[in-house]
Amino acid sequence: MNGPQEKDPIIPYADTDSLTGDLKTAVDAYIERMGFLPNALKLYMHRPELLACLIRLNNTVMRDDTSHLDAGLKRRLAAVCSALNESDYCVAHNSNTLKTDTDSDGEGWGFTADDVAALLDDSYAPEGPLEQASFDYARAATLDPTNVPEAVIHTLNDVLTPPQVAELAVLVGFWKMYNSIHESLHIPIEQELLADI
C-alpha cells in the first residue's frame, strides 16, 4: 500500500456493536458528521458512561444551539489550541472538519489546505476585534493559563460578553483536556485522515 498506514492502538478498540439506545444514536450522529467512527470513540467505548459524557460535552462546547460564539470561530480556535498543545490527533480532526465542503451533510467550512496552514501559522491575523481578542486569549490561556496577560483579559472584557468569555474559557480548557487524553493514549490518526497529514 502507498502512503502512511494507521497505527495500532495501545489497547484494543472496544466492540462497536455493543452500543444501544441514546448512546448509539449519539455515536451514529458523530459518524454521520465525521464520515467515519473516530478511533478515540472506539477507545472511550470501554467506558460507555464516559463516552456519553464526552460526546455531550463536545456537542455542548462546539455546536450547541445556545452558543454565544460563532461555530466557525470555535472550530478555528480548536485547531489552534490543538496545535499549541501539540496534539497531532486533534489537529488532524479539526483540520479535516475545516476542510470539509460547506455543502456536505457534516460540519464543514470549505477551507483549503493552504487556509489551514495559514490558520496554524504564528503570523495568522484574525478578522475583527472579537476574533482577535478570542485568539489572543486562547493562545495565552493554552500556553500558560496561570499567566494570561492583563491586557488580554482587559481587551477580552471590552469586546466579548460575559457568556462569550465563559464559553471561550471552557472551549480552551476542553481542548486542553481532549488533547491531553488523546496524546497520552497515543490514539492513532485514522486512515481517512492520514493522506492529509
Residue frames as qw, qx, qy, qz and C-alpha x, y, z in Angstrom:
[[0.000, 0.887, 0.463, 0.000, 0.00, 0.00, 0.00],
 [0.382, 0.467, -0.021, 0.797, 1.09, 3.55, -0.69],
 [0.225, -0.688, 0.046, -0.689, 1.28, 6.31, 1.90],
 [0.102, -0.325, 0.731, -0.591, 1.27, 6.18, 5.67],
 [0.544, -0.280, -0.763, -0.209, -0.67, 3.42, 7.41],
 [0.551, -0.652, 0.038, -0.520, -2.81, 3.73, 10.51],
 [0.150, 0.380, -0.822, 0.397, -1.02, 2.51, 13.63],
 [0.557, -0.370, -0.743, -0.031, -2.38, 0.06, 16.15],
 [0.406, -0.770, 0.038, -0.491, -3.90, 1.40, 19.41],
 [0.070, 0.460, -0.769, 0.439, -2.16, 0.80, 22.74],
 [0.422, 0.082, 0.805, -0.408, -5.28, -1.05, 23.97],
 [0.149, 0.285, 0.848, 0.421, -7.74, -2.89, 21.72],
 [0.320, -0.146, -0.163, -0.922, -10.71, -0.98, 20.41],
 [0.434, 0.113, 0.708, -0.545, -14.00, -1.80, 22.13],
 [0.218, 0.330, 0.879, 0.266, -16.78, -3.72, 20.42],
 [0.157, 0.051, -0.123, -0.979, -18.75, -1.13, 18.49],
 [0.432, -0.278, -0.712, -0.479, -21.76, -3.45, 18.23],
 [0.346, -0.338, -0.765, 0.426, -22.37, -3.25, 21.98],
 [0.062, 0.077, 0.161, -0.982, -23.84, 0.27, 21.85],
 [0.052, -0.549, -0.818, -0.164, -27.58, 0.68, 22.32],
 [0.138, -0.816, -0.510, 0.235, -30.20, 3.35, 22.86],
 [0.042, 0.991, 0.038, -0.117, -29.31, 7.02, 23.23],
 [0.433, -0.634, 0.491, 0.412, -25.58, 6.32, 23.18],
 [0.564, 0.192, 0.679, 0.429, -25.82, 4.50, 19.84],
 [0.277, 0.874, 0.384, 0.111, -27.84, 7.43, 18.48],
 [0.191, -0.932, 0.178, 0.252, -25.18, 9.89, 19.68],
 [0.512, -0.365, 0.630, 0.455, -22.36, 7.84, 18.15],
 [0.518, 0.485, 0.634, 0.309, -24.28, 7.45, 14.87],
 [0.137, 0.976, 0.161, -0.050, -24.65, 11.25, 14.74],
 [0.373, -0.731, 0.433, 0.372, -20.89, 11.54, 15.25],
 [0.568, 0.013, 0.707, 0.422, -20.25, 9.11, 12.38],
 [0.397, 0.758, 0.490, 0.164, -22.64, 11.00, 10.12],
 [0.038, -0.985, 0.050, 0.162, -20.95, 14.30, 10.89],
 [0.360, -0.668, 0.565, 0.324, -17.38, 12.99, 10.58],
 [0.690, 0.497, -0.410, -0.330, -17.88, 10.42, 7.84],
 [0.663, 0.165, -0.708, 0.179, -16.22, 7.70, 9.96],
 [0.728, -0.655, -0.198, -0.042, -16.04, 6.47, 13.54],
 [0.110, 0.819, -0.466, 0.316, -13.13, 8.22, 15.28],
 [0.658, 0.115, -0.686, 0.288, -10.60, 5.98, 16.98],
 [0.054, -0.271, 0.534, -0.800, -10.96, 7.98, 20.19],
 [0.703, -0.154, 0.069, -0.691, -14.60, 6.96, 20.48],
 [0.858, 0.083, -0.497, -0.100, -13.65, 3.31, 19.91],
 [0.418, 0.163, -0.682, 0.577, -11.42, 3.57, 22.99],
 [0.304, -0.204, 0.346, -0.864, -13.93, 5.52, 25.08],
 [0.755, -0.122, -0.382, -0.518, -16.45, 2.74, 24.39],
 [0.518, 0.019, -0.788, 0.333, -14.67, 0.65, 27.01],
 [0.083, -0.344, -0.606, 0.712, -16.41, 3.03, 29.45],
 [0.062, 0.584, 0.646, 0.488, -19.79, 3.88, 27.88],
 [0.267, -0.844, -0.394, 0.247, -20.60, 6.26, 30.74],
 [0.341, -0.556, 0.192, 0.733, -17.53, 8.35, 29.91],
 [0.254, 0.191, 0.654, 0.686, -18.24, 8.15, 26.19],
 [0.043, -0.766, -0.615, -0.184, -21.74, 9.53, 26.72],
 [0.324, -0.821, -0.162, 0.441, -20.41, 12.34, 28.93],
 [0.375, -0.367, 0.382, 0.761, -17.63, 13.30, 26.49],
 [0.193, 0.412, 0.673, 0.583, -19.94, 13.34, 23.46],
 [0.144, -0.860, -0.489, -0.005, -22.40, 15.53, 25.35],
 [0.380, -0.724, 0.037, 0.575, -19.60, 17.87, 26.46],
 [0.364, -0.065, 0.537, 0.758, -18.12, 18.05, 22.96],
 [0.091, 0.607, 0.657, 0.437, -21.52, 18.84, 21.46],
 [0.239, -0.887, -0.350, 0.185, -22.25, 21.50, 24.08],
 [0.405, -0.599, 0.194, 0.663, -18.86, 23.20, 23.72],
 [0.282, -0.165, 0.593, 0.736, -18.61, 23.05, 19.92],
 [0.099, -0.182, -0.669, -0.714, -22.07, 23.06, 18.35],
 [0.018, -0.499, -0.781, 0.374, -24.87, 23.67, 20.83],
 [0.087, 0.709, 0.505, 0.485, -27.79, 25.83, 19.69],
 [0.365, -0.894, -0.235, 0.109, -27.34, 28.00, 22.80],
 [0.684, -0.058, 0.037, 0.726, -23.77, 29.00, 21.84],
 [0.026, -0.934, -0.126, 0.334, -22.83, 32.66, 22.11],
 [0.173, -0.607, 0.551, 0.546, -19.73, 32.31, 19.91],
 [0.680, 0.506, -0.291, -0.444, -19.80, 31.56, 16.19],
 [0.955, -0.077, 0.285, 0.001, -19.30, 27.85, 15.42],
 [0.745, 0.582, -0.097, 0.311, -16.73, 28.60, 12.73],
 [0.020, -0.806, 0.423, -0.413, -14.69, 30.71, 15.13],
 [0.741, -0.461, 0.431, -0.230, -14.83, 27.93, 17.71],
 [0.962, 0.198, 0.135, 0.128, -13.62, 25.36, 15.17],
 [0.504, 0.716, -0.257, 0.410, -10.69, 27.59, 14.15],
 [0.316, -0.726, 0.456, -0.407, -9.82, 28.16, 17.81],
 [0.929, -0.211, 0.281, -0.115, -9.99, 24.40, 18.42],
 [0.856, 0.427, -0.068, 0.284, -7.46, 23.79, 15.65],
 [0.215, 0.760, -0.361, 0.495, -5.09, 26.44, 17.01],
 [0.596, -0.591, 0.410, -0.356, -5.39, 25.22, 20.62],
 [0.985, -0.005, 0.169, 0.013, -4.75, 21.64, 19.46],
 [0.683, 0.580, -0.199, 0.397, -1.66, 22.75, 17.55],
 [0.086, -0.754, 0.415, -0.502, -0.37, 24.69, 20.57],
 [0.757, -0.404, 0.421, -0.293, -0.99, 21.60, 22.73],
 [0.104, 0.488, -0.833, -0.240, 0.95, 19.53, 20.17],
 [0.638, 0.140, 0.701, -0.286, -1.94, 17.14, 19.59],
 [0.053, 0.218, -0.734, -0.641, -1.46, 15.70, 16.12],
 [0.067, 0.369, 0.926, 0.037, -4.64, 13.65, 16.52],
 [0.101, 0.749, 0.508, -0.414, -6.84, 16.66, 17.27],
 [0.038, 0.569, -0.322, -0.755, -5.12, 18.89, 14.72],
 [0.029, 0.005, 0.873, 0.487, -5.89, 16.24, 12.08],
 [0.049, 0.561, 0.823, -0.077, -9.54, 16.09, 13.15],
 [0.051, 0.771, 0.247, -0.585, -10.05, 19.85, 13.38],
 [0.017, -0.439, 0.523, 0.730, -8.25, 20.40, 10.08],
 [0.071, 0.203, 0.914, 0.343, -10.39, 17.75, 8.40],
 [0.067, 0.706, 0.654, -0.263, -13.56, 19.38, 9.70],
 [0.018, 0.713, -0.059, -0.699, -12.40, 22.80, 8.49],
 [0.001, 0.321, -0.694, -0.644, -11.62, 21.34, 5.04],
 [0.285, 0.390, 0.876, 0.001, -14.94, 19.53, 4.69],
 [0.024, 0.347, 0.486, 0.802, -17.13, 21.07, 1.99],
 [0.234, 0.038, 0.355, -0.904, -19.70, 23.53, 3.24],
 [0.680, 0.057, -0.232, -0.693, -22.42, 21.69, 1.32],
 [0.369, 0.092, -0.923, 0.067, -21.65, 18.32, 2.95],
 [0.635, -0.529, -0.482, -0.291, -24.02, 16.59, 5.36],
 [0.684, -0.380, -0.382, 0.492, -21.50, 17.03, 8.17],
 [0.216, -0.913, -0.030, 0.345, -19.91, 20.08, 9.74],
 [0.705, 0.203, 0.281, 0.619, -17.78, 21.79, 7.10],
 [0.110, -0.842, -0.065, 0.525, -16.18, 25.14, 6.45],
 [0.686, 0.703, 0.146, 0.115, -14.68, 24.73, 2.97],
 [0.262, -0.839, 0.401, 0.258, -11.08, 25.52, 3.95],
 [0.774, 0.522, -0.349, 0.075, -8.23, 24.59, 1.65],
 [0.855, -0.187, -0.215, 0.433, -5.01, 23.02, 2.91],
 [0.373, 0.368, -0.100, 0.846, -3.40, 26.47, 2.48],
 [0.395, -0.674, -0.102, -0.616, -6.17, 28.06, 4.59],
 [0.856, -0.487, -0.171, 0.028, -5.49, 25.59, 7.40],
 [0.736, 0.065, -0.151, 0.657, -1.73, 26.12, 7.16],
 [0.093, 0.549, -0.026, 0.830, -2.25, 29.90, 7.38],
 [0.621, -0.654, -0.153, -0.404, -4.55, 29.48, 10.39],
 [0.893, -0.388, -0.113, 0.201, -1.97, 27.40, 12.23],
 [0.579, 0.392, -0.144, 0.701, 0.90, 29.76, 11.40],
 [0.400, -0.466, -0.407, 0.676, 2.08, 32.05, 14.22],
 [0.081, -0.115, 0.149, 0.979, 1.54, 35.06, 11.95],
 [0.059, -0.540, -0.780, -0.309, -2.19, 34.36, 11.46],
 [0.060, 0.006, 0.189, -0.980, -4.19, 37.59, 11.79],
 [0.106, 0.513, 0.838, -0.153, -7.81, 37.10, 12.90],
 [0.014, 0.469, 0.401, 0.787, -10.51, 39.32, 11.44],
 [0.391, -0.696, -0.246, -0.549, -12.12, 41.92, 13.66],
 [0.149, -0.572, 0.539, -0.600, -11.78, 42.74, 17.35],
 [0.852, -0.259, 0.223, -0.397, -13.89, 39.83, 18.65],
 [0.956, 0.218, -0.160, 0.110, -11.82, 37.24, 16.77],
 [0.397, 0.609, -0.460, 0.509, -8.55, 38.95, 17.70],
 [0.412, -0.537, 0.462, -0.572, -9.46, 39.05, 21.39],
 [0.953, -0.101, 0.116, -0.260, -10.60, 35.41, 21.25],
 [0.857, 0.360, -0.269, 0.254, -7.41, 34.19, 19.57],
 [0.143, 0.647, -0.492, 0.565, -5.19, 36.24, 21.89],
 [0.637, -0.431, 0.410, -0.490, -6.90, 34.73, 24.93],
 [0.990, 0.067, 0.001, -0.125, -6.93, 31.20, 23.51],
 [0.677, 0.497, -0.405, 0.360, -3.21, 31.32, 22.74],
 [0.050, -0.591, 0.524, -0.611, -2.28, 32.80, 26.12],
 [0.736, -0.318, 0.339, -0.492, -4.56, 30.54, 28.16],
 [0.973, 0.177, -0.147, -0.030, -3.41, 27.44, 26.28],
 [0.607, 0.495, -0.439, 0.440, 0.29, 28.17, 26.70],
 [0.296, 0.052, -0.635, 0.712, 0.19, 29.39, 30.30],
 [0.337, -0.659, -0.572, -0.354, -3.25, 29.52, 31.93],
 [0.534, -0.630, -0.368, 0.428, -1.80, 30.89, 35.17],
 [0.324, -0.463, 0.103, 0.819, -0.30, 33.90, 33.44],
 [0.330, 0.675, 0.538, 0.383, -2.78, 35.30, 30.90],
 [0.294, 0.079, -0.072, 0.950, -1.66, 38.93, 30.45],
 [0.074, 0.554, 0.509, -0.655, -3.83, 41.62, 31.99],
 [0.205, 0.384, -0.310, -0.845, -4.02, 43.39, 28.61],
 [0.231, -0.069, -0.881, -0.407, -5.52, 40.26, 27.05],
 [0.111, -0.471, -0.819, 0.308, -8.10, 39.98, 29.86],
 [0.082, 0.517, 0.192, -0.830, -8.93, 43.69, 29.63],
 [0.257, 0.237, -0.539, -0.766, -9.48, 43.52, 25.86],
 [0.183, -0.213, -0.950, -0.137, -11.50, 40.32, 26.24],
 [0.041, -0.545, -0.682, 0.486, -13.84, 42.04, 28.70],
 [0.135, 0.481, -0.058, -0.864, -14.15, 45.07, 26.45],
 [0.299, 0.255, -0.634, -0.665, -15.03, 43.10, 23.33],
 [0.392, -0.157, -0.886, -0.191, -16.87, 39.94, 24.42],
 [0.617, -0.511, -0.068, -0.595, -19.97, 39.49, 26.55],
 [0.434, -0.461, 0.693, -0.345, -19.70, 37.58, 29.83],
 [0.908, 0.112, 0.350, -0.201, -21.38, 34.48, 28.29],
 [0.731, 0.638, -0.234, 0.072, -18.90, 34.62, 25.40],
 [0.020, 0.700, -0.649, 0.297, -15.95, 34.87, 27.80],
 [0.681, -0.261, 0.607, -0.315, -17.19, 31.89, 29.80],
 [0.911, 0.360, 0.158, -0.127, -17.76, 29.87, 26.62],
 [0.507, 0.742, -0.414, 0.145, -14.31, 30.75, 25.30],
 [0.233, -0.602, 0.699, -0.307, -12.60, 29.73, 28.55],
 [0.817, -0.042, 0.520, -0.245, -14.43, 26.39, 28.57],
 [0.818, 0.568, -0.077, -0.051, -13.51, 25.81, 24.92],
 [0.258, 0.731, -0.594, 0.215, -9.81, 26.36, 25.68],
 [0.444, -0.405, 0.719, -0.348, -9.99, 24.06, 28.71],
 [0.898, 0.204, 0.278, -0.273, -11.97, 21.45, 26.81],
 [0.753, 0.597, -0.271, 0.052, -9.32, 21.19, 24.10],
 [0.028, -0.650, 0.699, -0.298, -6.53, 21.08, 26.70],
 [0.687, -0.174, 0.618, -0.339, -8.31, 18.09, 28.24],
 [0.890, 0.404, 0.134, -0.164, -9.11, 16.37, 24.92],
 [0.493, 0.732, -0.460, 0.098, -5.60, 16.98, 23.58],
 [0.233, -0.559, 0.736, -0.301, -4.06, 15.55, 26.75],
 [0.810, 0.002, 0.512, -0.285, -6.24, 12.44, 26.70],
 [0.844, 0.527, 0.020, -0.101, -5.71, 11.72, 23.02],
 [0.397, 0.732, -0.529, 0.165, -1.96, 12.28, 23.02],
 [0.361, -0.501, 0.722, -0.311, -1.29, 10.40, 26.26],
 [0.826, 0.100, 0.514, -0.207, -3.15, 7.41, 24.81],
 [0.160, -0.361, 0.709, 0.585, -1.22, 7.71, 21.53],
 [0.645, 0.472, 0.518, -0.303, -4.53, 7.40, 19.67],
 [0.444, 0.017, 0.625, 0.642, -3.75, 6.55, 16.05],
 [0.319, 0.445, -0.109, -0.830, -4.85, 9.04, 13.44],
 [0.753, 0.335, 0.519, -0.229, -7.46, 7.37, 11.26],
 [0.536, 0.081, 0.627, 0.559, -6.56, 6.10, 7.79],
 [0.261, 0.810, 0.496, 0.176, -9.17, 8.51, 6.39],
 [0.106, -0.990, 0.008, 0.096, -7.09, 11.45, 7.67],
 [0.703, -0.398, 0.338, 0.484, -3.53, 10.22, 7.13],
 [0.583, 0.469, 0.401, 0.528, -3.48, 11.30, 3.49],
 [0.049, 0.926, 0.165, 0.336, -3.92, 14.93, 4.56],
 [0.602, -0.758, 0.082, 0.238, -1.04, 14.99, 7.06]]
